[in-house]
Amino acid sequence: MATPLQYQVAVIGGGAAGIFAAITVARLQPTWKVVVIEKTGKLLSKVKVSGGGRCNVTHACFDKKSFPSFYPRGYSLVKKAVHHFFTTDTIQWFQERGVELKTESDGRMFPVTDTSQSVIDVLLKEASRYQVEFKLHTAVENVNKENNYFLLQLSKGESIQANNCCVAIGGMLNERALQWLKPMGHSLVSPAPSLFTFNAPANGLVKLMGVSVPIVRVRIQGSKFEETGPVLITHWGLSGPAILKLSAWGARWLHERKYHFTVHLNWLEGEGWNSAKLSAHFDAQRVAQPTKQLLTSNLFQLPKRLWAHLLSEAEIDETCRFATLSARQKNKLIKLLTDQEIAVSGKTTFKEEFVTAGGVDCSQVDLLRMESKLVAGLFFAGEVLDVDGITGGFNFQHAWSSGFLAAMAMAESSNH
């Protein structure tokens, strides 16, 4: 076997957390040799595709107390991290390097250029500035700690000897990639997908693909999970922020049920209607405009296609007038408007944008240093930890924060 290549820091994974950790430690220790090992030929692939190719860098939440509540898993870690590298630090970091961020109405923050390439370019520019090395198309097959060094066995017969090792392989749906951690005493929380859409191919709603409603209450039957927010109808079912948030909070519960469950939707949540008020309202319309057709009445702020669909589902003919609306039809329509049941059978994730619940057990990690409590010099950053946030920039913020903390700890380590 060839003589191992010598580095002070080896980072496994060329995503946001790994590269941010690498460039930060290289900046703090400019004489150190730092390498990033990436099994694919692409760096920052999730940065590239996130936010529709615009990269949702972080979220405009500046309250350190409430920020951890946006993470279904990893609350304790995030609670500590915000005091060392918060959203304000992320904004400043990019701004100082020429990437201005803007805030959208829902709090998501993007580069003003509206392209993720701006984020990729500045990260790779920093990596070049501090002479971070990259090994692409290279898999890490095994890691052992010998004396004070880590020996990384790579594909193609290469090996690396490093003083510090930072694992940042992202969402690990394939646990085999981290089997080498188990002999070191680390346990992994079994991975499950998060941030996905709900498939309901058998429901007639799918004919309305493209229709969206800004305020819908969505509840998962038989669970505590409920969200209110925008819902988008797609050709396979339901999407939008409310659905994605539900998928995050309910990730494990839904995984256990193999993604077969029922959701209840209140399409009129934003208008404050309930069943009793609606019933009285329809009765009032029967008196006020008895000859008015329900189809052409603009009673609610619903998209016309959705209103027509709900009338059809309630077996109300498009020529039906308020005066001829039967009690049975009225009650069925009210049920559909405020509590429509949709049977979900399956999920859809967006290529490389998926997020994973599960990963390295945070109880075995020093939450201020991102260092293993079991193996000195072994660090973790990003989604490889059992930490995940809801949609909106929270997962990237965790990548920056944990990468920064790991880098700070490595730079201060005596093992160099």
Number of C-alpha atoms within 10 A of each C-alpha: 6 8 9 14 12 17 19 22 29 28 26 27 28 27 22 28 31 34 29 26 30 31 28 23 27 25 19 15 18 16 11 18 19 25 26 26 25 24 18 14 11 13 22 21 16 20 22 21 19 20 21 12 14 21 25 28 29 26 25 21 15 12 11 16 9 10 19 21 16 21 21 19 21 22 17 15 23 27 16 14 22 22 11 12 19 22 25 14 15 18 20 15 13 18 13 9 12 12 19 18 21 16 15 11 7 10 14 21 24 24 22 13 14 16 19 23 18 19 25 17 12 15 19 17 14 19 22 13 13 22 19 22 15 19 16 16 13 18 19 20 16 16 20 15 19 9 7 13 21 22 21 23 18 17 14 9 9 15 21 21 23 26 23 25 28 27 24 30 25 23 24 25 17 10 13 10 14 21 16 15 17 10 9 14 11 19 17 20 14 17 22 19 22 29 29 25 26 29 23 22 18 13 14 13 22 18 17 16 14 10 17 19 18 18 18 23 21 25 22 21 15 9 10 9 17 19 19 20 17 17 23 20 20 22 14 20 27 26 21 20 21 24 27 22 27 24 25 26 24 20 22 18 14 22 16 11 9 12 16 16 16 16 19 18 23 22 24 20 18 15 11 7 18 16 14 9 12 18 16 11 13 18 17 13 18 17 11 12 13 16 14 16 17 23 19 13 14 11 12 12 13 17 12 15 12 18 20 18 17 21 21 14 16 19 14 22 15 13 12 16 20 22 18 14 18 12 11 11 16 20 15 18 22 23 19 19 23 20 20 18 18 22 18 21 16 19 20 16 14 12 8 12 17 15 26 25 28 27 24 24 18 23 15 17 21 16 21 17 21 28 24 22 18 13 15 16 24 21 26 31 33 31 29 27 29 24 28 31 29 22 26 22 22 23 23 26 26 29 27 25 27 33 31 26 25 31 30 19 17 30 22 12 13 9 14 16
